[in-house]
Amino acid sequence: MRRATTSGRGSAILRLPRAAAFAGLAVTFAVVMLGATMPTPMYALYQHELGFSATVQTVIFAVYAVGVLAALLVTGRWSDQLGRRPMLLAGVALSLASSLVFLVAGPVWVLLVGRLLSGFSAGIFAGAATAAVIEAAPESWRERGAAVATVANIGGLGLGAALAGVAVEYLPAPLHLSFAVHAVAVALCGLLVLGAPETVTDLPARPVLRPQRPEVPPAVRAVFGVAATAGVAGFAVLGLFTALSPRIVSELIGNPSHAVAGAMSLLLLGASVLAQLAVRTAPTGRILHLGCVLLAAGAALVAVSVARGSMVELVVGAVVAGVGQGMTFSKGLAAVNARVAAHQRAGTTSSYFVVLYVAISLPVVGLGAASQAWGLRTAGIVFCVAVAVLALLALAALLVLDRRDARSPG
């Protein structure tokens, strides 16, 4: 039995036209994701005020990934059962709560709570907001709905660190002002969600709220392993820039500007989203190969930057690695989905994201611990070399799979 919805209508208080609702949902997506990376250029200030170690700094960052994973696995299908709007409002509320926690942040455990709430919010939005933006797109934008969702998602993540870096560098009380402004913006975005139509037209009368069970069917394990290996390399670089680029810029390159440190994440993520948009219709295999090469080259450039204390190599490395990350992420998922049955796609996709969000967190925590033992320069070089080797191993495995597929009949 199904229950009717008020699809095409907003709340009784605010009802937005379809085009305005589409734009409002995209803006809300970006604003929520923006909050996820705002703390990046602020870690040094928190570390100075609270006196925690580099390892604790990376743990604070990694807790975000735990929240994202938990939300993806537990609530991944809930918007199909409850509707997009209720889940988006829950994500907005969690994002608002995260900013309010950071607004009054004191001890380390408060920062951990704030990051966890931010992860929950981002995890909910990753699925529900992507679907809502695509479904709310006007007819003239129907083919571009997925691209808009991608730009809102990744673009918001990149802008968060960049805007927060500018605030830390040039505005008073940045640890409070940034999160106060974000809290107000998120609250206003909640009104946009209320005014947007519910895009799920046929909801079950009795919702079944089950966690999403990760799975990797035997027929796709070889491709999954290769795609995940490339994805791990890409997300490890992403973790490096979103967690530790401020330390690299200030300690190794000698540039004290928080704005420059925040811009590093924007460079990487901006290159990633542009690459994903550029290769949407390109052949999957060829782009995966190229992505692995660019990832290895980008990681090597970052290693040179860390070794020499050079900003030029860091900037170029961020762009090159970002392009490689975008290619390997999007086409890796496409390669897996092309070989898995429709009824197993959701579970396989969940497994893919589990691997990637582990890759964005655990290696960076290890890097933080290694930097205390060996120093940031040595640990950073080892980390980047390991990422480059991993990307090249993924490329070698891809070539082996290509030869195997070429020899197989049919």
Secondary structure, DSSP 8 states (H G I E B T S, - for coil): -EEE--BT---SS----HHHHHHHHHHHHHHHHHHHHTTGGGHHHHHHHH---HHHHHHHHHHHHHHHHHHHHHHTTHHHHH-HHHHHHHHHHHHHHHHHHHHT--SHHHHHHHHHHHHHHHHHHHHHHHHHHHHH--GGGGGGHHHHHHHHHHHHHHHHHHHHHHHHHHSSSHHHHHHHHHHHHHHHHHHHHHHS-B---EEESS-----------GGGHHHHHHHHHHHHHHHHHHHHHHHHHHHIIIIIS----HHHHHHHHHHHHHHHHHHHHHTTTS-HHHHHHHHHHHHHHHHHHHHHHHHHT-HHHHHHHHHHHHHHHHHHHHHHHHHHHHTS-GGGHHHHHHHHHHHHHHHTTHHHHHHHHHHHHH-HHHHHHHHHHHHHHHHHHHHHHHHHHHHHHHHS--
